[in-house]
Amino acid sequence: MNTVNARKMRKADLGVVVSLLADDELGRSREDKTKVVHADYTRAFEQIDNDLNQYAAIFEINGETIGCLQITFIPGLSRRGSLRGQIEGVRIARDFRGRGYGARMIAWAIKECRDRGCRMVQLTSDKKRENAIQFYEKLGFVRSHEGFKLTLESELE
């Protein structure tokens, strides 16, 4: 297996990241994959990049982006003031799926959370992503809570 390098995402990565986010049935319906990166992605990236409790990561092999994810470090009062790591936006390029790279990305994210002092790592996955759910369970994640979402915008412009 090739060496995977993790690094902090840069603004120049946004086109590739949006393509990764859009590369499945759910993503195609909610991401804007036009050639020019929509200003909403740039605004979001800048907020993430300027927030010490956010880390957007890129994973590369020989300079080629194979995946991405984002970690949000959430301070809280519950569990005796525990810091939590929330992993979101996990995507791996289609040609690299099923080869162990996703597990290596998650292991990297868990180590980052541990190094920051998190006592818990959590993530969510859409219930329609059955393969992803099975993947996370194989990595030791447990379905411990029922999540809820409320969409505040009916349509993206």
Buried (B, 14 or more C-beta within 10 A) or exposed (E): EEEBEBEEBEEEBBBBBBBBBBBBEEBEEEBBBEEEBBEEBEEBBEEBBEEEEBBBBBBBBEEEBBBBBBBBBBEEEEEEEBBBBBBEBBBBBEEBBEEEBBEBBBEBBBEBBEEEEBBBBBBEBEEEBEEBBEBBEEEEBEEEEEEEEEEEEEEEE
